[in-house]
């Protein structure tokens, strides 16, 4: 599959995401925030970083990039979209996902290996994982606390839209230990930790993150 990886001004992990896409057996297609088309890709990854310096709010300016108009339209048609860290923030600001990401409750940037439980393996991006799989990937954020009102949280829980949950302690104050969510259709996923930093032995905490980049073909074909 051809998977587009968008670079915004301030993106840090776009090259890492492209590498993860290739290690997952797919073709990585670089996309620029100013693009007005998606170059015929089959899926899109919005990578981590500090787009536009996180001015206003993290992801608040990037949502107005020309490429995001194309991403929003494509997601509405069912195209798989994965937002990692800053990409998750952009998806929330673009209203493709519910909730918001705010500053960590301890007011400090955090960078560490983080255990997660995959609670929904029926999305376009998580089909390679077993039920309730526990994985370890990298977490690095300063505004990673997922917030939503109680009714939204209850709906996410009740409809299985919580994709991943923190294990071993809440690192940033996210409500209900939520590390990632999906939309109702399951094609749009936002994840605060970084699976692209756990795709090859000897580089990071292992290969637990590779599943996000290998199950997409099977999901789309299904």
FENBELTA-V658104 format. One record per residue. N is the residue number from 1. RES is the residue in one small letter. SS is DSSP state (2 for helix, 1 for strand, 0 for the rest). PSI is psi in whole degrees, 0 to 359 (none if undefined). Layout:
BEGIN
n=N res=RES ss=SS psi=PSI
n=N res=RES ss=SS psi=PSI
END
This chain:
BEGIN
n=1 res=x ss=0 psi=152
n=2 res=x ss=1 psi=114
n=3 res=x ss=1 psi=118
n=4 res=x ss=1 psi=139
n=5 res=x ss=1 psi=117
n=6 res=x ss=1 psi=134
n=7 res=x ss=1 psi=122
n=8 res=x ss=0 psi=160
n=9 res=x ss=0 psi=116
n=10 res=x ss=0 psi=357
n=11 res=x ss=1 psi=140
n=12 res=x ss=0 psi=330
n=13 res=x ss=0 psi=21
n=14 res=x ss=2 psi=319
n=15 res=x ss=2 psi=321
n=16 res=x ss=2 psi=319
n=17 res=x ss=2 psi=320
n=18 res=x ss=2 psi=318
n=19 res=x ss=2 psi=317
n=20 res=x ss=2 psi=321
n=21 res=x ss=2 psi=316
n=22 res=x ss=2 psi=319
n=23 res=x ss=2 psi=335
n=24 res=x ss=0 psi=2
n=25 res=x ss=0 psi=16
n=26 res=x ss=0 psi=170
n=27 res=x ss=1 psi=126
n=28 res=x ss=1 psi=129
n=29 res=x ss=1 psi=111
n=30 res=x ss=1 psi=133
n=31 res=x ss=1 psi=148
n=32 res=x ss=1 psi=146
n=33 res=x ss=0 psi=335
n=34 res=x ss=0 psi=1
n=35 res=x ss=0 psi=147
n=36 res=x ss=0 psi=9
n=37 res=x ss=0 psi=164
n=38 res=x ss=0 psi=11
n=39 res=x ss=0 psi=31
n=40 res=x ss=0 psi=24
n=41 res=x ss=0 psi=162
n=42 res=x ss=0 psi=343
n=43 res=x ss=1 psi=165
n=44 res=x ss=1 psi=140
n=45 res=x ss=1 psi=129
n=46 res=x ss=1 psi=112
n=47 res=x ss=0 psi=176
n=48 res=x ss=0 psi=169
n=49 res=x ss=1 psi=208
n=50 res=x ss=0 psi=66
n=51 res=x ss=2 psi=131
n=52 res=x ss=2 psi=31
n=53 res=x ss=2 psi=16
n=54 res=x ss=2 psi=24
n=55 res=x ss=0 psi=154
n=56 res=x ss=0 psi=281
n=57 res=x ss=0 psi=156
n=58 res=x ss=0 psi=123
n=59 res=x ss=0 psi=354
n=60 res=x ss=0 psi=328
n=61 res=x ss=0 psi=321
n=62 res=x ss=2 psi=331
n=63 res=x ss=2 psi=339
n=64 res=x ss=2 psi=3
n=65 res=x ss=0 psi=145
n=66 res=x ss=2 psi=321
n=67 res=x ss=2 psi=332
n=68 res=x ss=2 psi=331
n=69 res=x ss=2 psi=321
n=70 res=x ss=2 psi=321
n=71 res=x ss=2 psi=316
n=72 res=x ss=2 psi=315
n=73 res=x ss=2 psi=316
n=74 res=x ss=2 psi=320
n=75 res=x ss=2 psi=323
n=76 res=x ss=2 psi=334
n=77 res=x ss=0 psi=355
n=78 res=x ss=0 psi=2
n=79 res=x ss=0 psi=135
n=80 res=x ss=1 psi=132
n=81 res=x ss=1 psi=129
n=82 res=x ss=1 psi=124
n=83 res=x ss=1 psi=123
n=84 res=x ss=1 psi=124
n=85 res=x ss=0 psi=254
n=86 res=x ss=2 psi=327
n=87 res=x ss=2 psi=323
n=88 res=x ss=2 psi=315
n=89 res=x ss=2 psi=319
n=90 res=x ss=2 psi=320
n=91 res=x ss=2 psi=321
n=92 res=x ss=2 psi=317
n=93 res=x ss=2 psi=331
n=94 res=x ss=0 psi=359
n=95 res=x ss=0 psi=23
n=96 res=x ss=0 psi=339
n=97 res=x ss=0 psi=151
n=98 res=x ss=0 psi=166
n=99 res=x ss=0 psi=188
n=100 res=x ss=1 psi=158
n=101 res=x ss=1 psi=123
n=102 res=x ss=1 psi=177
n=103 res=x ss=0 psi=142
n=104 res=x ss=0 psi=145
n=105 res=x ss=0 psi=336
n=106 res=x ss=0 psi=2
n=107 res=x ss=0 psi=26
n=108 res=x ss=0 psi=149
n=109 res=x ss=0 psi=140
n=110 res=x ss=1 psi=140
n=111 res=x ss=1 psi=116
n=112 res=x ss=1 psi=168
n=113 res=x ss=1 psi=140
n=114 res=x ss=1 psi=131
n=115 res=x ss=1 psi=140
n=116 res=x ss=1 psi=156
n=117 res=x ss=1 psi=127
n=118 res=x ss=1 psi=113
n=119 res=x ss=0 psi=351
n=120 res=x ss=0 psi=107
n=121 res=x ss=0 psi=26
n=122 res=x ss=0 psi=9
n=123 res=x ss=0 psi=173
n=124 res=x ss=0 psi=339
n=125 res=x ss=0 psi=352
n=126 res=x ss=0 psi=13
n=127 res=x ss=0 psi=344
n=128 res=x ss=0 psi=349
n=129 res=x ss=0 psi=145
n=130 res=x ss=0 psi=163
n=131 res=x ss=0 psi=131
n=132 res=x ss=0 psi=32
n=133 res=x ss=0 psi=141
n=134 res=x ss=1 psi=126
n=135 res=x ss=1 psi=165
n=136 res=x ss=1 psi=123
n=137 res=x ss=1 psi=190
n=138 res=x ss=1 psi=139
n=139 res=x ss=1 psi=129
n=140 res=x ss=1 psi=107
n=141 res=x ss=1 psi=159
n=142 res=x ss=0 psi=338
n=143 res=x ss=0 psi=68
n=144 res=x ss=0 psi=8
n=145 res=x ss=1 psi=113
n=146 res=x ss=1 psi=128
n=147 res=x ss=1 psi=145
n=148 res=x ss=0 psi=163
n=149 res=x ss=0 psi=165
n=150 res=x ss=2 psi=321
n=151 res=x ss=2 psi=319
n=152 res=x ss=2 psi=317
n=153 res=x ss=2 psi=316
n=154 res=x ss=2 psi=321
n=155 res=x ss=2 psi=316
n=156 res=x ss=2 psi=316
n=157 res=x ss=2 psi=312
n=158 res=x ss=2 psi=329
n=159 res=x ss=0 psi=11
n=160 res=x ss=0 psi=28
n=161 res=x ss=0 psi=0
n=162 res=x ss=1 psi=115
n=163 res=x ss=1 psi=318
n=164 res=x ss=1 psi=149
n=165 res=x ss=1 psi=143
n=166 res=x ss=1 psi=140
n=167 res=x ss=0 psi=153
n=168 res=x ss=0 psi=25
n=169 res=x ss=0 psi=141
n=170 res=x ss=0 psi=119
n=171 res=x ss=0 psi=343
n=172 res=x ss=0 psi=3
n=173 res=x ss=0 psi=12
n=174 res=x ss=0 psi=135
n=175 res=x ss=2 psi=137
n=176 res=x ss=2 psi=29
n=177 res=x ss=2 psi=29
n=178 res=x ss=1 psi=125
n=179 res=x ss=1 psi=341
n=180 res=x ss=1 psi=150
n=181 res=x ss=1 psi=168
n=182 res=x ss=1 psi=163
n=183 res=x ss=0 psi=176
n=184 res=x ss=0 psi=325
n=185 res=x ss=0 psi=335
n=186 res=x ss=0 psi=6
n=187 res=x ss=0 psi=341
n=188 res=x ss=1 psi=124
n=189 res=x ss=1 psi=135
n=190 res=x ss=1 psi=134
n=191 res=x ss=1 psi=126
n=192 res=x ss=0 psi=315
n=193 res=x ss=0 psi=172
n=194 res=x ss=1 psi=94
n=195 res=x ss=2 psi=335
n=196 res=x ss=2 psi=348
n=197 res=x ss=2 psi=10
n=198 res=x ss=0 psi=65
n=199 res=x ss=0 psi=358
n=200 res=x ss=1 psi=133
n=201 res=x ss=0 psi=139
n=202 res=x ss=0 psi=352
n=203 res=x ss=1 psi=97
n=204 res=x ss=0 psi=196
n=205 res=x ss=0 psi=11
n=206 res=x ss=0 psi=211
n=207 res=x ss=0 psi=17
n=208 res=x ss=2 psi=333
n=209 res=x ss=2 psi=348
n=210 res=x ss=2 psi=333
n=211 res=x ss=2 psi=333
n=212 res=x ss=2 psi=340
n=213 res=x ss=2 psi=357
n=214 res=x ss=2 psi=337
n=215 res=x ss=0 psi=359
n=216 res=x ss=2 psi=319
n=217 res=x ss=2 psi=312
n=218 res=x ss=2 psi=320
n=219 res=x ss=2 psi=314
n=220 res=x ss=2 psi=318
n=221 res=x ss=2 psi=323
n=222 res=x ss=0 psi=none
END
